[in-house]
Amino acid sequence: MKVSDFDYELPDELIAQEPVEPRDSSRLMVVDIGSGTIEHKHFYNLPQFLRPNDVLVVNESRVLPARLFGVREDTMGKVEVLLLHCVGEKRWEVLVKPGKRCKIGTKLIFADTLSAVVIASTEAGGRIVEFDYQGDFDAVLEELGETPLPPYIKSKLDNQERYQTVYARAKGSAAAPTAGLHFTTSLLEQISQKGVKIVPLVLHVGLGTFRPVKTEYVAEHRMHSEYYELSAEHAAIINQCRADGGRVIAVGTTVVRTLETLAQSGRVKAGAGWTDIFIYPGYKFEIVDAVITNFHLPQSSLLMLVSAFAGLDLIKTAYKTAVENRYRFFSFGDAMLLIDDKE
């Protein structure tokens, strides 16, 4: 299977540049995998497709204010640094722009209170830097950092919280788990009152999310690694749901990848670690019964994942329908529910 099989035409004006208000007023395309039928709803209609004893699994990861602007001490040339993840005390893997001249030993200055020295290069083209600061690093980041937005969003975000889910808790992502952006506190309460259990996990989204698949054939692509956590308490709730005949509904591709990483003979095990699972057509799902997701970039690993879940032909039909009906695409865009109503 070729990467080009996952291409589609998308007019630029359908790439959402800002979120809608309120969050749950976004549109929801409901795709029945069993029958192939497509319904056009709004996200606030989601509860009508859920049943008592279902489990809705959400990603509680919070986006770091991970974009820092500074200068090189030697040339005073401007640099932009994007934090990916912590690799040790005061040490982070980062992306640096421009990066070629940032050799080992280069000192970067962001403010009187924050500087860093490049101590290594990574195979992926990034750098390992060691920061120098006083006090709490989270507080320093909150003061100096900016929330990184995807490269296709050109407008500046007035309210940084709109690129966080309402349940975001665990700091660590370089990008938002965007399927969750549609939920309001009120909608979550409605879902809970219906008898649906809402279960959190954590997967810290890396920038590999935005990296295009550059191989010719899908199977040759290698995924980036991302850190995940699922507690024993929450794994038990998911397993009980499956034992009782309920459905496991994943909010976003990050949740799908975490649950399938932790799958073991039809059950999910608790754990924390790193996953580089790559899900594409031919994959056999063990845990996930339905997926809530946004509309993804052409030829992306995320589009391959939803095609594995619903079938490439049905996804192509759904995306063509979305373009024809002027759905909004990507991070701030509309949502899709992939579900088999006969299950």
Secondary structure as UniProt FT lines:
FT   HELIX           3..6
FT   HELIX           12..14
FT   HELIX           23..25
FT   STRAND          27..32
FT   TURN            33..35
FT   STRAND          38..42
FT   HELIX           43..49
FT   TURN            52..53
FT   STRAND          55..59
FT   STRAND          61..63
FT   STRAND          67..72
FT   TURN            73..75
FT   STRAND          78..88
FT   TURN            89..90
FT   STRAND          91..97
FT   TURN            100..101
FT   TURN            104..105
FT   STRAND          107..111
FT   TURN            112..113
FT   STRAND          114..121
FT   TURN            123..124
FT   STRAND          127..133
FT   HELIX           137..144
FT   TURN            151..152
FT   HELIX           160..163
FT   TURN            166..167
FT   STRAND          170..173
FT   HELIX           178..182
FT   HELIX           185..193
FT   TURN            194..195
FT   STRAND          197..203
FT   HELIX           207..210
FT   HELIX           218..220
FT   STRAND          226..230
FT   HELIX           232..243
FT   TURN            244..245
FT   STRAND          248..251
FT   HELIX           253..261
FT   STRAND          263..264
FT   TURN            265..266
FT   STRAND          267..268
FT   STRAND          271..275
FT   TURN            281..282
FT   STRAND          290..294
FT   TURN            298..299
FT   HELIX           301..310
FT   HELIX           312..324
FT   TURN            325..326
FT   TURN            331..332
FT   STRAND          335..339
FT   TURN            341..342
//
